[in-house]
Amino acid sequence: MTRKKKTRSLADKVTIRTGRRKDYKKWRHDNPDQVAPSRRFVAKKQQQRKLQAVRKLARQQSGQDIAIHADKGANKSPGDDS
């Protein structure tokens, strides 16, 4: 008679949600309707995005203007050999 092999990990045997990461991932996959970010997290991220947009706009306005598609012959640099 062969004996059953012992396993060190119980992670595969667990059927309920425990605090372990693998179990939580499985529970999250099985219950997508119950998974949602908290209101506090959503508010925090919205605030971060607004702040990021304000900083980006400030950077864009403080930067120098360059003529990308100006008249092709008028704005040639001395070192430009195109």
C-alpha positions as CSV (number, residue, x, y, z in Angstrom):
1,M,0.0,0.0,0.0
2,T,1.4,3.4,-1.0
3,R,1.2,6.2,1.4
4,K,0.0,9.7,0.5
5,K,2.7,12.2,-0.1
6,K,3.0,15.0,2.4
7,T,2.9,18.5,1.2
8,R,4.5,21.4,2.9
9,S,2.1,24.0,1.4
10,L,-1.6,24.1,2.3
11,A,-2.2,26.9,-0.2
12,D,-3.7,24.6,-2.8
13,K,-5.9,22.8,-0.3
14,V,-7.5,26.0,1.1
15,T,-11.1,26.6,-0.1
16,I,-12.0,29.6,2.0
17,R,-10.6,33.1,1.8
18,T,-7.8,33.5,4.3
19,G,-5.2,36.3,4.6
20,R,-2.8,34.6,2.2
21,R,-2.1,36.3,-1.1
22,K,-2.7,33.2,-3.3
23,D,-6.0,32.6,-1.6
24,Y,-7.0,36.2,-2.0
25,K,-6.1,36.2,-5.7
26,K,-8.3,33.1,-6.2
27,W,-11.2,34.6,-4.3
28,R,-10.9,37.9,-6.3
29,H,-10.9,35.9,-9.5
30,D,-14.0,34.0,-8.4
31,N,-15.9,37.0,-7.1
32,P,-15.3,40.0,-9.5
33,D,-18.5,41.7,-8.4
34,Q,-17.4,42.0,-4.8
35,V,-14.1,43.6,-5.7
36,A,-14.0,47.3,-5.8
37,P,-11.6,50.0,-4.6
38,S,-12.5,51.9,-1.5
39,R,-14.0,55.4,-1.7
40,R,-11.0,56.8,0.1
41,F,-8.6,55.2,-2.5
42,V,-10.7,56.5,-5.4
43,A,-10.7,60.0,-4.0
44,K,-7.0,59.9,-3.4
45,K,-6.3,58.8,-6.9
46,Q,-8.6,61.5,-8.4
47,Q,-6.8,64.1,-6.3
48,Q,-3.4,62.8,-7.5
49,R,-4.5,63.0,-11.2
50,K,-5.8,66.5,-10.8
51,L,-2.5,67.6,-9.2
52,Q,-0.5,65.8,-11.9
53,A,-2.5,67.6,-14.6
54,V,-1.9,71.0,-13.0
55,R,1.8,70.3,-12.8
56,K,1.9,69.2,-16.4
57,L,0.1,72.3,-17.6
58,A,2.4,74.5,-15.5
59,R,5.5,72.8,-17.1
60,Q,4.1,73.2,-20.6
61,Q,3.4,76.9,-20.1
62,S,6.7,77.7,-18.4
63,G,8.7,76.0,-21.2
64,Q,10.1,77.8,-24.2
65,D,8.2,77.9,-27.5
66,I,9.9,76.2,-30.5
67,A,8.9,76.5,-34.1
68,I,8.6,72.9,-35.3
69,H,7.1,73.4,-38.7
70,A,8.1,76.9,-39.4
71,D,9.1,78.0,-42.9
72,K,11.6,75.3,-43.9
73,G,14.4,77.6,-45.1
74,A,13.9,80.5,-42.6
75,N,14.9,78.8,-39.3
76,K,18.0,76.8,-40.2
77,S,20.6,76.5,-37.5
78,P,24.3,77.0,-38.4
79,G,25.2,73.4,-37.6
80,D,22.2,71.8,-39.4
81,D,23.3,69.9,-42.5
82,S,19.9,68.6,-43.7
